[in-house]
Amino acid sequence: MKTKQRINEELYSKPYLISKSSQERVNHMVKLVGKNKKVLDIGCYDGTISKLIKDNGNDVYGVDISEPAVELARLKGIQAKRADIEEEIPFPNGFFDVIVMGEVIEHIFDTDNFLKNIRKLLKVNGYVIITTPNLAALGRRILLLFGKNPLIESSCKEGSHIRYLVKDTIFSLLKSNGFTVDIFTSDVVNFTKSGIFYSAKLAKLFPTLGRTLIMRAKVENNC
C-alpha cells in the first residue's frame, strides 16, 4: 500500500499552472492576505501562489507533505518545510499573522483538531484564508436535480477529497473552533463541466452559487 507521502509526491511534484478561471481564486487569496504580514501557506505545493503572496510584500513560509513540491517552493524563495500537516506543523505557536489554506481542508480527516492547531500558530488578531470546493455550486445543483453525480468522487480513489462543504457547514466548523468569518466570496460560476465558460461577476453577486467557497476568518480572542 502506498503511503500518504508517496501518493502526494506522485500527485504534486510538477510545476503548478494557474488556469484562467483559477486565477480568479488566486487573486482573491492574495488580496485577502494583504501586505506586510508573516504568512504560512499550508499545502504550498510548488510555491506558485506563495510567491504571488510574497511579491505582494509579505514574509512567506510554506509547508507541504511532498518533498519535490517543497524543493520547488524553495527555488522560488519560499521558506518551505516538508511535514504531514495532520500530525504536526513545525512552527512556533503565535508565529504568523495569516495562514493560507487553498484547497486543503477538504482533504483533512480530523478537521476540528486541525483547526485548533492552526489557531495556535496565529498571533492575536490573526486570521486564516480558506478556499474549498463548493458542494452547492450552480452546476452541481443542476446535476443533482437531474439525478446525476454532482462531480464528487464515488470511490476512495487515491488523492480524492474526503468531504465537501457548503457555506453553512464551513462557517459552523470555523465558529466551533474559535474563528469568525468576516469576509466571504467566491471565484466563478461555471456554465460548463470543463469550466471553459464562466462568470466572475455572478460569483461576486451570488457567492453561494460559485465554484469555490472563499473566506477570511479571524481568531476569536475570547476562546
C-alpha positions as CSV (number, residue, x, y, z in Angstrom):
1,M,0.0,0.0,0.0
2,K,1.3,3.4,-0.9
3,T,1.9,5.9,1.9
4,K,0.2,9.3,2.1
5,Q,3.5,11.0,1.3
6,R,4.1,8.8,-1.7
7,I,0.6,9.5,-3.1
8,N,1.1,13.2,-2.7
9,E,4.5,13.2,-4.2
10,E,3.1,11.5,-7.3
11,L,0.2,14.0,-7.5
12,Y,2.2,17.1,-6.6
13,S,5.7,17.0,-8.0
14,K,5.3,19.0,-11.2
15,P,5.0,22.8,-11.5
16,Y,1.5,24.2,-10.9
17,L,-0.1,26.0,-13.8
18,I,-2.8,28.5,-12.9
19,S,-5.7,28.3,-15.3
20,K,-7.7,31.4,-16.4
21,S,-10.6,30.6,-14.2
22,S,-8.4,29.5,-11.3
23,Q,-6.7,32.9,-11.5
24,E,-9.8,34.4,-10.0
25,R,-9.5,32.3,-6.9
26,V,-5.8,33.1,-6.6
27,N,-6.4,36.8,-6.9
28,H,-8.9,36.7,-4.1
29,M,-6.4,34.8,-1.9
30,V,-3.6,37.3,-2.5
31,K,-5.9,40.3,-1.9
32,L,-7.3,38.8,1.4
33,V,-3.8,38.2,2.8
34,G,-2.9,41.9,2.4
35,K,0.6,43.3,2.8
36,N,3.4,43.3,5.4
37,K,2.3,40.1,7.0
38,K,4.1,36.9,8.2
39,V,2.3,34.3,6.3
40,L,2.1,30.5,6.3
41,D,0.9,28.8,3.1
42,I,-0.3,25.3,4.2
43,G,-0.2,22.9,1.3
44,C,2.1,25.3,-0.6
45,Y,2.7,22.8,-3.4
46,D,5.5,24.3,-5.6
47,G,5.2,27.8,-4.2
48,T,3.5,29.4,-7.2
49,I,0.7,31.0,-5.1
50,S,3.1,31.5,-2.1
51,K,5.4,33.6,-4.4
52,L,2.5,35.8,-5.5
53,I,1.7,36.5,-1.8
54,K,5.4,37.1,-1.2
55,D,5.7,39.5,-4.2
56,N,2.8,41.5,-2.7
57,G,5.0,42.5,0.2
58,N,4.8,39.6,2.7
59,D,7.2,37.3,4.5
60,V,6.0,33.8,3.4
61,Y,6.6,30.4,4.8
62,G,5.3,27.1,3.3
63,V,4.6,23.6,4.3
64,D,3.7,20.5,2.2
65,I,3.9,16.8,2.5
66,S,5.5,16.4,-0.9
67,E,9.3,16.8,-0.8
68,P,9.6,17.5,-4.6
69,A,7.0,20.3,-4.1
70,V,8.9,21.8,-1.2
71,E,12.1,21.8,-3.2
72,L,10.3,23.7,-6.0
73,A,8.9,26.2,-3.5
74,R,12.3,26.8,-2.0
75,L,13.6,27.6,-5.5
76,K,11.0,30.4,-5.6
77,G,12.4,31.9,-2.4
78,I,9.7,30.4,-0.1
79,Q,10.8,29.3,3.4
80,A,9.3,25.8,2.9
81,K,9.3,22.7,5.1
82,R,8.1,19.2,4.5
83,A,5.6,17.9,7.0
84,D,2.4,15.9,7.4
85,I,0.1,18.7,8.4
86,E,-2.4,16.3,10.1
87,E,0.4,15.3,12.5
88,E,2.5,18.4,13.1
89,I,3.1,21.8,11.6
90,P,6.7,22.6,12.5
91,F,6.4,26.3,13.5
92,P,6.1,28.0,16.9
93,N,2.8,29.0,18.4
94,G,1.8,32.6,17.8
95,F,4.2,32.9,14.9
96,F,2.0,34.0,12.0
97,D,-0.3,36.9,11.1
98,V,-2.0,35.0,8.4
99,I,-2.4,31.3,7.5
100,V,-3.5,30.4,3.9
101,M,-5.2,27.1,3.2
102,G,-6.1,26.8,-0.5
103,E,-8.0,23.7,-1.4
104,V,-6.7,21.9,1.7
105,I,-9.5,21.4,4.3
106,E,-11.5,19.0,2.1
107,H,-8.6,16.6,2.4
108,I,-8.3,16.6,6.2
109,F,-9.8,13.8,8.3
110,D,-9.9,15.4,11.8
111,T,-10.9,19.0,10.8
112,D,-11.6,20.1,14.4
113,N,-8.1,19.1,15.7
114,F,-6.5,20.6,12.6
115,L,-8.2,24.0,13.0
116,K,-7.4,24.1,16.7
117,N,-3.7,23.6,15.8
118,I,-4.0,26.3,13.1
119,R,-5.4,28.7,15.7
120,K,-2.4,28.1,18.0
121,L,0.0,29.2,15.3
122,L,-1.7,32.6,14.8
123,K,-0.9,35.8,16.6
124,V,-3.6,37.7,18.5
125,N,-5.9,39.2,15.8
126,G,-4.5,36.8,13.3
127,Y,-6.7,35.3,10.5
128,V,-6.9,32.3,8.2
129,I,-7.7,32.4,4.5
130,I,-9.6,29.3,3.3
131,T,-10.7,28.2,-0.1
132,T,-12.6,24.9,-0.7
133,P,-14.8,23.4,-3.5
134,N,-18.5,24.4,-3.1
135,L,-20.8,21.4,-3.0
136,A,-23.7,23.8,-3.7
137,A,-22.2,25.4,-6.8
138,L,-24.7,26.1,-9.5
139,G,-23.5,23.3,-11.8
140,R,-23.6,20.7,-9.0
141,R,-27.2,21.7,-8.1
142,I,-28.3,21.3,-11.7
143,L,-26.7,17.9,-12.0
144,L,-28.2,16.7,-8.7
145,L,-31.6,18.0,-9.8
146,F,-31.4,15.6,-12.8
147,G,-30.2,12.7,-10.7
148,K,-26.6,13.0,-11.9
149,N,-23.4,12.8,-9.8
150,P,-22.6,16.4,-8.8
151,L,-18.9,16.0,-9.7
152,I,-17.9,14.2,-6.4
153,E,-15.9,11.0,-6.0
154,S,-17.8,7.8,-5.9
155,S,-15.0,5.6,-4.5
156,C,-12.0,6.0,-2.3
157,K,-9.5,6.9,-5.0
158,E,-6.0,7.9,-4.1
159,G,-5.7,11.6,-3.5
160,S,-9.5,12.2,-3.6
161,H,-11.5,14.6,-1.5
162,I,-12.9,13.1,1.7
163,R,-15.5,15.8,2.4
164,Y,-17.4,18.5,0.6
165,L,-18.7,21.7,2.2
166,V,-21.3,24.4,1.7
167,K,-21.3,27.9,3.3
168,D,-23.2,27.0,6.4
169,T,-21.1,23.9,7.2
170,I,-17.7,25.7,6.8
171,F,-18.9,28.7,8.8
172,S,-20.1,26.4,11.6
173,L,-16.9,24.4,11.6
174,L,-14.8,27.5,11.9
175,K,-17.1,29.0,14.6
176,S,-16.8,25.9,16.7
177,N,-13.0,26.0,16.6
178,G,-12.5,29.7,17.6
179,F,-12.9,31.6,14.3
180,T,-15.4,34.1,13.0
181,V,-15.7,34.6,9.2
182,D,-15.6,38.3,8.3
183,I,-15.3,38.1,4.5
184,F,-17.0,35.6,2.3
185,T,-16.9,35.5,-1.5
186,S,-16.4,33.1,-4.5
187,D,-14.4,33.0,-7.7
188,V,-16.5,31.9,-10.7
189,V,-19.9,30.5,-11.6
190,N,-19.3,27.8,-14.1
191,F,-21.6,27.2,-17.1
192,T,-19.9,24.0,-18.4
193,K,-18.3,21.0,-16.7
194,S,-14.9,21.8,-18.2
195,G,-15.0,25.3,-16.7
196,I,-14.2,27.0,-20.1
197,F,-17.3,29.2,-19.8
198,Y,-17.8,31.0,-16.5
199,S,-18.7,34.3,-14.9
200,A,-16.8,36.0,-12.2
201,K,-19.4,38.8,-11.9
202,L,-22.1,36.3,-11.0
203,A,-19.9,34.7,-8.3
204,K,-19.4,38.1,-6.7
205,L,-23.1,38.7,-6.7
206,F,-24.2,35.2,-5.6
207,P,-21.2,33.6,-3.9
208,T,-23.2,30.6,-2.6
209,L,-23.6,29.5,-6.3
210,G,-19.9,29.9,-7.1
211,R,-17.4,27.1,-7.8
212,T,-15.2,27.8,-4.7
213,L,-16.0,29.0,-1.2
214,I,-13.5,31.7,-0.3
215,M,-13.3,33.3,3.1
216,R,-11.3,35.1,5.7
217,A,-11.8,34.1,9.3
218,K,-10.4,35.9,12.3
219,V,-9.3,34.4,15.6
220,E,-11.9,34.9,18.4
221,N,-9.8,36.2,21.3
222,N,-12.4,35.1,23.9
223,C,-11.7,31.4,23.3
